[in-house]
Amino acid sequence: MLRSSVTAPPLDALLRRYENPGEPLSCKPVTQGLLNRGYRLATTRGAYFLKHHLDGDHDAIARQHRATQRLQALGVPVAPPLEDSGGETVAVIGGRCYALHPWIDGRHRNGSQLSTAQSRRLGSLLGLVHTCLAQVMEPHAARSAEHGSADPEKTFALIDELLEKARSSRPRDSFDTLAEHRLLQRRILLERHAGRRPPPGRAGGWVHGDFHPLNLLYRGAEPAAIVDWDRLGVQPRAEEAVRAAAIFFVLPAGQLELTKVRAYARAYRRAAGADAAELRAAVHRVWWERLNDFWILRWRYQLDDRRADPQFPAASALAVWWTEEYEAVCEAFAG
């Protein structure tokens, strides 16, 4: 019998809730991802993905589960949780929330591993997600909310704080040197473009909220399952399309593969019914967001969390390149 501990999930109490789940054989943490705690659970009846929901919001988790069940019925590739013997999908044990999902055999693929045709398929898939969410979620929540844009004055203050931390870091390494360079560079760009701050954006509808390569599993050339719906919410939908492309199609040097972006964006617009003006506005807002965003440096210097450090070189270079190639990026998404 496998033991539970402070860090391991309470397998015995959990599995008793389900009909014929089998006896546990192994429970290994899934290491990919930054914010989730998941496990590959093997039993005498098969394999499962066991998720520990760290936020513990039972109602929000149940809403995510209902959404994926309805999306699956509409043909969206998802992996809804299993229902226990009482028809529940959220197991609350010791004040913690767990869910048991079928294990999906597949692999993650970034944009460099996708052909142009597969990039087009990716855009169509995200468009399908947005149109299907509009069918299965409460429509009233998507009508009136506004989403503000970053205040450059607050960003300047943050840059000063992060610069001080980067310069005083000991022992100083190459990351600290690059961080100082990018912070100084970003300050100059913000001073130059501060007048281009976008107005508040209207929320366009329900979105996945975290659509990127680690939340999409492929089986061969086709998407097998969109996972991790923790950030399901109401946002300007086209901005999710732009954010996703900026993750899938960014090159190590911080440039976007614009040929693939163009194929992806055109397919997304067709599938979601979005026009070029919506995408162009989204490009501007996400560009501004990137120009003011220092989440990786905040994790490192404010939270002493270095898990995202490997993403910094490409992410920080992208903001600079995007500013220089602004019109070309807009054309790729909206042309």
C-alpha positions in Angstrom: 0.0 0.0 0.0 1.3 3.4 -0.9 1.6 5.9 1.9 0.4 9.5 1.9 2.5 12.2 3.4 2.4 16.0 3.7 3.6 16.3 0.0 2.0 13.1 -1.4 -1.7 13.0 -2.2 -4.0 10.9 0.1 -4.4 8.0 -2.3 -6.4 5.6 -0.1 -9.0 8.2 0.9 -9.2 9.5 -2.7 -9.6 6.2 -4.5 -12.3 5.0 -2.1 -14.5 7.6 -3.7 -14.4 5.9 -7.1 -15.9 2.7 -8.4 -13.3 0.1 -9.3 -10.3 2.5 -9.8 -7.8 -0.3 -9.0 -5.1 -0.6 -6.4 -2.4 2.0 -6.5 1.0 0.9 -7.9 2.9 4.2 -8.2 2.3 7.9 -7.9 4.9 10.1 -9.6 5.0 13.9 -9.7 4.6 15.4 -13.2 7.5 17.9 -13.3 6.5 20.0 -16.3 4.7 23.3 -15.6 5.3 26.1 -13.1 2.2 26.5 -11.1 0.4 23.1 -10.9 0.9 20.1 -8.8 0.1 16.9 -10.7 0.9 13.2 -10.5 0.9 10.2 -12.9 -1.1 7.6 -10.9 -0.8 4.0 -12.0 -3.2 1.5 -10.6 -4.0 -2.2 -11.3 -6.7 -0.9 -13.7 -4.7 1.7 -15.6 -3.2 5.2 -15.5 -4.6 8.5 -14.3 -3.6 12.1 -14.0 -4.2 13.2 -10.4 -4.4 16.9 -9.9 -4.0 18.8 -6.6 -5.7 22.1 -7.0 -3.6 24.4 -5.0 -6.0 27.4 -4.9 -8.7 25.2 -3.3 -11.7 27.1 -4.7 -14.2 24.3 -4.9 -16.8 26.2 -6.8 -14.4 27.5 -9.4 -12.9 24.1 -9.9 -16.3 22.5 -10.3 -17.1 25.2 -12.9 -14.0 24.3 -14.8 -14.9 20.7 -14.7 -18.5 21.3 -16.0 -17.0 23.5 -18.8 -14.7 20.7 -20.0 -17.5 18.1 -19.9 -19.6 20.4 -22.1 -16.7 21.2 -24.4 -16.0 17.5 -24.9 -19.6 17.0 -26.0 -19.0 19.7 -28.6 -16.0 17.9 -30.0 -13.2 20.0 -28.3 -10.2 17.8 -27.4 -10.2 17.9 -23.6 -9.8 15.5 -20.7 -12.6 16.1 -18.2 -12.2 14.6 -14.7 -13.8 11.3 -13.7 -16.9 11.4 -11.6 -16.8 9.6 -8.3 -19.5 7.2 -7.1 -21.6 10.2 -6.0 -21.3 12.0 -9.3 -18.8 14.6 -7.9 -15.6 15.6 -9.8 -13.9 17.5 -6.9 -12.6 15.5 -3.9 -12.0 17.6 -0.8 -9.8 15.7 1.6 -8.1 17.3 4.5 -9.1 20.7 3.2 -7.4 20.1 -0.1 -9.1 19.7 -3.5 -8.2 16.9 -5.9 -9.5 15.7 -9.2 -8.8 12.5 -11.1 -8.5 12.6 -14.9 -7.8 10.0 -17.5 -4.2 9.8 -18.4 -3.6 11.2 -21.9 -0.6 9.7 -23.8 0.9 12.6 -25.8 3.6 15.1 -26.0 4.0 18.8 -25.9 5.0 20.6 -29.1 6.2 24.2 -29.5 5.9 26.3 -32.6 9.3 25.2 -34.0 7.9 21.7 -34.1 4.8 22.6 -36.0 4.5 22.9 -39.7 2.7 25.8 -41.3 -0.3 23.5 -41.7 -0.2 22.5 -38.1 0.1 26.2 -37.1 -3.1 26.8 -39.0 -4.7 23.8 -37.2 -3.6 25.4 -33.9 -5.3 28.7 -34.7 -8.5 26.8 -35.7 -8.4 24.9 -32.5 -8.2 28.0 -30.3 -11.0 29.6 -32.4 -13.1 26.5 -31.7 -12.4 26.8 -28.0 -13.6 30.4 -27.9 -16.8 29.8 -29.9 -17.7 26.6 -27.9 -17.0 28.4 -24.6 -19.5 31.0 -25.7 -22.1 28.2 -26.0 -21.5 26.5 -22.7 -20.7 29.4 -20.3 -22.9 32.1 -18.8 -23.1 34.8 -21.4 -23.9 37.7 -19.0 -20.4 37.6 -17.4 -18.8 38.5 -20.7 -20.6 41.7 -21.5 -19.5 44.6 -19.3 -16.1 44.0 -17.7 -13.2 46.2 -18.6 -9.6 45.3 -18.5 -7.1 48.1 -17.9 -3.6 48.5 -19.3 -0.3 48.8 -17.4 0.5 52.2 -15.9 4.0 53.1 -17.1 4.7 55.2 -14.0 4.2 52.1 -11.9 6.4 50.2 -14.3 9.2 52.8 -13.9 9.1 52.3 -10.1 9.2 48.5 -10.5 12.2 48.8 -12.9 14.1 50.9 -10.3 13.4 48.2 -7.6 14.4 45.3 -9.8 17.5 47.1 -11.0 18.6 47.6 -7.4 18.1 43.9 -6.7 19.9 42.7 -9.8 22.9 45.0 -9.1 23.2 43.9 -5.5 22.6 40.1 -6.2 25.5 38.0 -4.8 27.0 36.0 -6.2 26.4 37.9 -9.4 26.0 35.8 -12.5 25.2 36.2 -16.2 21.5 36.3 -15.5 21.9 39.4 -13.3 24.0 41.0 -16.0 21.3 40.4 -18.7 18.6 41.4 -16.3 20.3 44.8 -15.7 20.8 45.3 -19.4 17.1 44.5 -20.3 15.8 46.7 -17.5 17.8 49.7 -18.7 16.8 49.0 -22.3 13.1 48.7 -21.3 13.1 51.9 -19.4 14.3 53.7 -22.6 11.6 52.0 -24.7 8.9 52.9 -22.2 10.0 56.5 -22.1 9.9 56.6 -25.8 6.5 54.9 -26.2 4.7 56.0 -23.0 2.1 57.9 -25.0 0.9 54.7 -26.8 -0.7 53.3 -23.7 -4.0 51.6 -24.9 -7.3 52.4 -23.3 -9.2 49.8 -21.2 -10.3 46.8 -23.2 -13.7 45.3 -23.2 -13.9 41.6 -22.3 -14.9 39.7 -25.4 -15.8 36.4 -23.9 -14.7 33.3 -22.0 -11.2 32.0 -22.7 -9.0 29.2 -21.6 -6.7 31.7 -19.9 -3.4 29.9 -20.2 -3.2 28.5 -23.7 0.5 27.5 -24.3 2.6 24.5 -25.3 2.6 22.9 -21.8 -1.2 22.9 -21.7 -1.7 21.2 -25.1 -0.9 17.5 -25.7 -0.4 16.1 -29.1 -0.8 12.5 -30.3 1.2 12.4 -33.5 0.4 15.4 -35.6 -3.0 16.1 -34.0 -4.0 17.8 -30.7 -5.1 15.2 -28.2 -6.1 17.3 -25.2 -6.1 20.9 -24.0 -5.4 20.7 -20.2 -5.1 22.9 -17.2 -8.3 25.1 -17.2 -7.4 26.8 -13.9 -7.5 30.3 -15.5 -10.8 29.8 -17.3 -12.3 33.3 -17.3 -13.6 36.3 -19.1 -11.1 38.3 -21.1 -10.7 40.0 -24.5 -10.6 36.8 -26.5 -8.3 38.0 -29.3 -5.7 38.8 -26.7 -5.5 35.2 -25.7 -4.9 34.4 -29.4 -2.0 36.9 -29.5 -0.5 35.8 -26.2 -0.6 32.2 -27.2 1.2 32.9 -30.5 3.8 34.9 -28.6 4.6 31.8 -26.6 4.2 29.1 -29.3 6.1 30.9 -32.1 8.9 32.7 -30.3 12.4 31.8 -31.3 15.3 31.5 -28.9 16.6 34.9 -30.1 13.3 36.6 -29.2 11.7 36.9 -32.7 8.4 35.5 -33.8 8.1 33.1 -36.7 5.8 35.4 -38.6 5.0 33.0 -41.4 3.5 30.6 -38.9 1.9 33.4 -37.0 0.1 34.5 -40.1 -1.2 31.0 -40.9 -2.3 30.6 -37.3 -4.0 34.0 -37.0 -5.9 33.7 -40.3 -7.2 30.3 -39.2 -8.1 31.7 -35.7 -10.0 34.6 -37.3 -12.1 32.3 -39.5 -12.9 29.9 -36.7 -13.7 32.6 -34.1 -15.4 35.0 -36.4 -12.9 37.7 -35.4 -12.1 40.5 -37.8 -8.7 42.2 -38.5 -9.5 45.2 -36.4 -10.0 43.0 -33.3 -6.7 41.3 -33.9 -4.8 44.5 -34.5 -6.2 46.0 -31.2 -5.2 42.8 -29.4 -1.7 43.0 -30.8 -1.3 46.5 -29.5 -2.6 45.7 -26.0 -0.4 42.5 -25.7 2.6 44.4 -27.0 2.0 47.1 -24.3 1.6 44.3 -21.8 4.9 42.7 -22.7 6.6 46.1 -22.7 5.5 46.6 -19.0 5.8 43.0 -17.9 8.6 41.7 -15.6 7.0 38.6 -14.1 10.1 36.4 -14.5 12.3 39.0 -12.7 9.7 39.5 -10.0 9.7 35.7 -9.4 13.5 35.7 -9.1 14.2 38.9 -7.2 11.0 39.3 -5.1 10.0 35.7 -4.5 13.4 34.0 -4.8 11.9 31.6 -7.3 14.1 30.8 -10.3 12.0 28.2 -12.1 11.2 30.6 -14.9 14.7 31.9 -15.4 15.3 29.9 -18.6 12.5 31.7 -20.3 13.9 35.2 -19.7 16.4 35.5 -22.6 13.8 34.9 -25.3 10.9 36.7 -23.4 13.0 39.8 -22.7 14.4 40.0 -26.2 10.9 39.6 -27.7 9.6 42.9 -26.2 12.5 44.7 -27.9 12.1 43.0 -31.2 8.3 43.4 -31.2 8.7 47.1 -30.7 11.1 47.4 -33.6 8.9 45.2 -35.9 5.6 46.5 -34.6 3.9 46.9 -38.0 5.2 43.6 -39.3 3.7 41.8 -36.3 0.4 43.6 -36.7 0.3 42.6 -40.4 1.0 39.0 -39.5 -2.0 38.9 -37.2 -4.4 41.1 -39.0 -3.4 40.9 -42.7 
